Amino acid sequence: MSALTSLPEWTKLSEIAASVKNAHMRDWFADDPSRADKMQLEACGLFLDYSKNRVNDDALNALFDLARACKLETLRDAMFSGEQINSTEGRAVLHTALRNFSDREVVVDGKDVMPEVRATLEKIEAFTASVHRGEHTGYTGKPVKDIVAIGIGGSFLGPKIMTEALKPHTVDSVKVHFVANVDGCHIHDVLSRVDFEETLVVMSSKSFSTQETLQNTLTAKEWFLKSGGTQQDIAKHFVAVSSNVKAATEFGIAEENIFPMWDWVGGRYSLWSAIGLPISLALGFENFKGLLEGAFEMDTHFTQAPLEENMPVLLALLGIWYRNFFDAQSHVLLPYYHYLRGLPAYVQQLDMESNGKEVTQDGEQVDYPTGPIIWGSEGTNGQHSFHQLIHQGSGVIPADFMLPLNVPNQDDTHHAMLASNCFGQTQALMQGKSFEACYADLEDKGLDDDERRRLAAHKTMPGNKPSNTFLFDSLTPKTLGALVAMYEHKVFVQGVIWNLNSFDQWGVELGKVLGNQVLAGIQGEAEKENFDASTQQLIARFRAANAPK
Ligand SMILES: O=P(O)(O)OC[C@H]1O[C@H](O)[C@H](O)[C@@H](O)[C@@H]1O
């Protein structure tokens, strides 16, 4: 047995789970009229109703005991203080320093990193202003109208999804186009729609070695040169964000056009760094700063609120409850707000790349399930497709519903309908519909009793399906920053409980290496014996199809 499953707190949770499995939330609500009032939290502009969860006081208390037994508070403080908690890469984990608006020093290798962080923010602010005011022009003197932001993974999802979520705050003077995939359709499609004299390319790559991003940037550079720009003009049209300044300058980016980041910022935690430059360009620096401020507020809540009133901690523990004691395989995110539709994809990388691990910090195989599958999309669309599986599928799929109470420029009927569907779904999932009620509905339908029972069985909804509901006044940059930081800390807490290193990604790294090796095979620069038989024949087919005619 692992250290985790040997804990008395774990055993106790197993026992409580066994007893709770026989209880229905419907009955808990009926028995305790104050349940909804008791099971809610407010922090950083977010209201959370967690009463529709399959937990009672015993379960919650035991979950908080587990967190304490796993030394959550000590490890949390170790992260914030810059200890090298990313033990496989020997790195500190300090995305929180990027939004540290306090006077607190953050020391890495004996040096306070805060002056560099502030200087980079100033550089982002000044650059954003010069682009928006038309002072940073292209080489022919025309102001920048289009920004092509190239990056992938954490160097793409955060900037794209935050920009999309805050669409009502978009500035008029520039339009930002994001390109991630190496599939040439995308970059060619974007480049065909912009004028090279009025375009700025922002290339974002922490490592400056990601194949997709390098290739897309090369293609953009070729397009620029072919369109009429010269090598000297590149400085006016290409900037980069990277921790690898050497590689960026070798690539041809002028040193003054490189926005730094640091190895203590993980890719999937990097939107708060200069990787967020496209957000600032799309929305204005004040709105980018608002995101950081919201995240800082959540950091303060996470570090200071008692565990029982701590939103990320509570969410993490509920996740542990379902994943480890109810065999939940996945967790669904359901933003009821069109502009927030990208959030599930954002949290998908954050969570699955962080906790998609099967080995503990000590290199031991786990004997318990770890990170769940994260998925979801905007409501109400999912109600007409995949919600079926959440309502009547054979497993438990905990859901996070989220809804802004106010939305810009929308008529009240649409918004009321959106809200009613959101709340209605949480209610249906919790209550379900009993066999008896379905059977009664089928009276007077002219059915014999067997048929009535058969149909009633299909229509029965077990209910007892857990959900959290988040409400916020409106989706401001600050609220969004807090929401995203909340999920970051939730993932951190789960990593602590599961004793994982949530900050490396060796599986993804292997994919990068093999992708480059296969490319060499496709380009005839690697022996076929380097590949397994299946891959050899796939390469051969591709080469045959692309051979010169
Ligand atoms: O920013 P880059 O170095 O180009 O990396 C881009 C992405 O590469 C990998 O896929 C990592 O797993 C991601 O976390 C990272 O964000």
Ligand as a Chemical Component Dictionary entry (heavy atoms), coordinates in Angstrom:
data_LIG
# 
_chem_comp.id                   LIG 
_chem_comp.type                 NON-POLYMER 
_chem_comp.pdbx_formal_charge   0 
_chem_comp.three_letter_code    LIG 
# 
loop_
_chem_comp_atom.comp_id 
_chem_comp_atom.atom_id 
_chem_comp_atom.alt_atom_id 
_chem_comp_atom.type_symbol 
_chem_comp_atom.charge 
_chem_comp_atom.model_Cartn_x 
_chem_comp_atom.model_Cartn_y 
_chem_comp_atom.model_Cartn_z 
_chem_comp_atom.pdbx_ordinal 
LIG O1 O1 O 0 6.427 27.666 -24.882 1  
LIG P1 P1 P 0 7.035 26.467 -25.499 2  
LIG O2 O2 O 0 8.402 26.182 -24.960 3  
LIG O3 O3 O 0 7.036 26.568 -27.004 4  
LIG O4 O4 O 0 6.175 25.246 -25.110 5  
LIG C1 C1 C 0 4.844 25.092 -25.524 6  
LIG C2 C2 C 0 4.237 23.890 -24.816 7  
LIG O5 O5 O 0 5.118 22.810 -25.067 8  
LIG C3 C3 C 0 4.808 21.576 -24.453 9  
LIG O6 O6 O 0 3.819 20.959 -25.159 10 
LIG C4 C4 C 0 4.504 21.702 -22.995 11 
LIG O7 O7 O 0 3.999 20.519 -22.512 12 
LIG C5 C5 C 0 3.537 22.831 -22.723 13 
LIG O8 O8 O 0 3.366 22.993 -21.335 14 
LIG C6 C6 C 0 4.098 24.084 -23.313 15 
LIG O9 O9 O 0 3.283 25.152 -22.999 16 
# 
loop_
_chem_comp_bond.comp_id 
_chem_comp_bond.atom_id_1 
_chem_comp_bond.atom_id_2 
_chem_comp_bond.value_order 
_chem_comp_bond.pdbx_ordinal 
LIG O1 P1 DOUB 1  
LIG P1 O2 SING 2  
LIG P1 O3 SING 3  
LIG P1 O4 SING 4  
LIG O4 C1 SING 5  
LIG C1 C2 SING 6  
LIG C2 O5 SING 7  
LIG C2 C6 SING 8  
LIG O5 C3 SING 9  
LIG C3 O6 SING 10 
LIG C3 C4 SING 11 
LIG C4 O7 SING 12 
LIG C4 C5 SING 13 
LIG C5 O8 SING 14 
LIG C5 C6 SING 15 
LIG C6 O9 SING 16 
# 
